[in-house]
Amino acid sequence: MLAAAYRLGYVPTHLHGRTQHKTLGARLSEDIISHRDNSLFFRTKPGRFFLREFLTDDTIPEDHRQPIATRRRMRELLRGPALAVDVSDLALIAEVGRPIEPEIVFGLLRSNRYRYDNPKAKRPSSVFLWSFVSVRRDREVLSYRLGRYRDDRDAFMARRSVGFSTLVHLEQRTLFNDDFGIVDSGVQAAKVDLDVPEIRTPASVNRLAAHLRYFMWVSHGEGQNELLAIISFECPHWFHPERRRLALNDLTWLDLRTPVNNVDDFDPWSRYVLLTTDRNLSAG
């Protein structure tokens, strides 16, 4: 980059030193760290940078378009009051472990049968709504092994998962969504966990194809209930999470056309999703 700038006369004469390439690299790195997805640049390897606007250009070799993580973004699982329904209201419209059509749940929510409650209070009457996002690529789903990502639940630790989950908070409901922010919050959580880079142009590329498939009421007994919003979105064709250095263990793609033999290796929520998927594929 600096050699081209010298040839084009962009660099002032007083900056023609032996270490200017290091200074330029440091400035670009600072810009990426400070502005993240709003930076014009991203880094493909130490000392190598690329323009973000060409991230999805298939005419450029893929090795040049694979960003490496700088400082991984982190998200909090619990951030104050979250969307919940009363267990008695949920029992009128749903059964534990069976898929629920989205409009049935939205009918409950839109009739004001919901509240924003404190998840840490752990009231047995409150069933919190979780967005559970599966990242898809054709007939495959992204899978990884869990660390301490899920609210200190022993049943989830070291298990394999097929989703990225988050509670739905009040600030995620806006004038631009009519689903209480359920899909947007889930997609944002998945993008943060996978460090999916934003690009500046064209704007349409950033609109990932997210789809709310169904809800699922899961219960662990002793007043432990959750209402999962099962969401899928297609992984952008230019993004390959399994090739990146992420704080996720054993990242791999699973072929949904092949039944999972070791379902007990998956966390409880993923088991519900996988078994439901198997039934749907068999029926189709």
N, C-alpha and C positions, 0 to 999 in steps of 0.2 A: 504493500500500500504506500509506504513512504517513498520507495523508489519511483513509483508512478507519479507521485506528487512532485518529486524533484524534477522529473522529466517535463511535467506540465507547468512548472514554475509556480506551484501553489505554496511552496515552503519559503518563508523569508530567509535571507542569507545568514542571519545570525543564528538560525536553528540548524545549520548544517554541521551537526556534531556526530560523534561515533555512537552515542547511546540514544539518539532521538527515537529509534524504533521501540526502545523500552518505554520511553515516555509516552509515545502514542498508544502502545498496548495498555499501559496503566490507565490512561485517560478513557479509553474505550471500555475497559473493565469497570471503572468507576461509574460510567454512564449506564452500563447494563445493570449493575447492582442497584443504582439509585432509581432508575426508571423501569427496570424489568421489562414488561411487555410493551411499554410505551417507548422503549429505546429503538432507535433506527437499526441497531445492530444486535447480533447474537454471536456467541462464541461456539465454534465447532470443535476446537481442541486448544490446548494452551498456545497462545500466540497467534491463533488463526481466528479471523472474524468474518462475518458474512452479513449482507443486508437483509433485514427481516422481510422486506417486500417481495423478495424472491424465494421465500421459504417453500412455497407450493409449486414452484416452476419445475415441472417434470423434465424439461430439456437440460437441466443442470444435474450433474452426477449427484447421486443421493448422499454420498459421503460428505459433500460440501454443505448439505442442508440438514444435518443432524445436530441440533443444539446440544450442548452439554450443560448440565445444571451449574449455576453459580452458587448462590445461597438458597437452599431449598425453602420454599414457602411453607409455613406451618399454619394449621388451623386449630381452633379450639373446638372440642366436642360439645362442651356445655358453656353457653353464653347467655345466661339469664332465662327468663320465661320462654317456653316453647309451646307449640301448638299441641293441644290434647283434646280428647273427647272423654265423656264419662263412660265407664264400662257398661253401665246399665243401658245407655242409649245404643252403644255398639252391639250389644246382645240382641237388640230388636231387629237389626238389619243384617247381621253377619254370623257366621260360624267359625270357630277356631280352625285354622289350617286349610280353609277353602278359599279360592280366589273370589274377590269381590269386584264387581263392575265399578269402574270409577264414578259413574254418575250416581250410584247408590250412596257412596261416601260423600260426594259433593252435595247431595241432597240434604244430608245430615248437617254438613258444615254451613251450607247456605241458609238453613233454617235457624242459624245462630245457636246450634247445639254443640258449641266448642268453647274452649277457654285457652288462655295462655298461662301455663302453670310452671312452677319451679321443678325441674327434673330431679334436683337433689333432695327435694322433700320426700320423694318416693311414696306418694299417697296411692293406696291400692285402687282408688276409684278413678284415677287418671290414667288414660291410655295415650301415651305420647305417639305422635306421628313421626316416623322416620322415612326419609328419602333413601332408598336403596338402589344405587345406580350400577347397572351392569354395562360394561364397555364391550360392544360387539364389533365384529369384523366378518361380514358375510354370515356364515353359520358357526362362527367361533365366538367364545366369550373369554375375556381376560381374567386370569386367576392369579392369586398370590397368597403367600402364607402370612398370617397375621402376627404382629408383635403386640405391643401395648397401644393399640389404636382404638379400642372400643370400651371406654368407660369401666375398665378393670373387671370385665366379665370373665370368670374362670372358664366358662364353656366355650369361649372364643379364642383363648390364648393358644398360639402355635397351630391353630387350625387353618385350613385352606379356605379362601373366600372367593366368591365371584361377584362381589359388589363393593362399592364405596358408599358409606352411609353417613348421614348427618341428621340432626334434629332440625325442625323447621321453626325459625324464630320470627317474631313479629316484624322486624325490619325487612324481612325478605318478601313481605306482601306489599306490592306496589300497584300503581295504576296501570302498569303494563302487563300484568299477569292476572288471570282470573281463577287461578288454582291455589290461592293462598301462598304462592311462592314455592310450592312443593317441587316442581321440576327444576326451576332455576337454582334453588339452593342445592339440590342434589348434583346437578351438572357442575356447579362451581366447586363443590367439594371434590368431585372426581378430577377436575382439571387441576386443582391445587395439589392433590395427592400425587398425581402423575406428572406434575410440572409441565402441563401442555402449554406451549408458548402461544401467545396471541400474535396475530400479524396485523399490519396496519392497512393493507389493501390486498385484494378487494374486501369490502366489509362482509360480503356474503359468506366468505370462507370461515369466519369465526362463529357462524350460527350452526352449531352442531345439531345433527338430526336427532333430537331427544324425543322420546315417546313414553308416556305413562301407560303401562300395559294393564295393570290391575293393582288392587290392594290385597293385603293378606294380614289377617289377625293371628299373631303368634302369642302363645302363652307358655310360661315356664312354671306355672303353679305358684302358690303362695303370693297371689296378688301381683305377679310380674307379667304384665301384658304390654305388647307393642303393636301398633298398626303400621305396617310397612307399605310404602308406596313403591311398587316395583317399576323402575324406570330403565329403559335401555337407550343408549345412543351409539351411533356408529362412530368408530374411531376414524379420524381424518386419514385419508389414504397416505398422506405425507408424513404422518407421525407414527413412529415405531417405539412404543414404550419399552418393549423387551430388550432393546438395544441400548438403553440409556442407564446411567448410573443413578438409580433412585433409592430412597430409603424404604424400599419394599422388598420382601424376601421371595425368592423363587418365582419370579414373574414369568408366566407362560400362557399360551393360548390353548383352550380346550375346545375340541370339536363337539358341538352339541348334537351332532348326528350319531355319535357314539355314546351309549349309555355309560354313566359313571359307575364303575364297579366298587370303588372305595368311598361310598357316600359318607361313611362315618368319619372320614378324614376331614370333612368340611364343617364349618361352623353351623350352628342351628339355623340361622336365617338362610344361608346358602343351600342347605338341604331342602328347605321348603321350595326355593326357586328352582333347583335342579329337578326335583321330583315333579313339580308342576310342568316344567319344560318338557321332561320326558313324556308325560301324558299327552301334552299338546302335539308333540312331534309324532307320537304313535297314532293319535287320532287323525293327523293330517296325512 
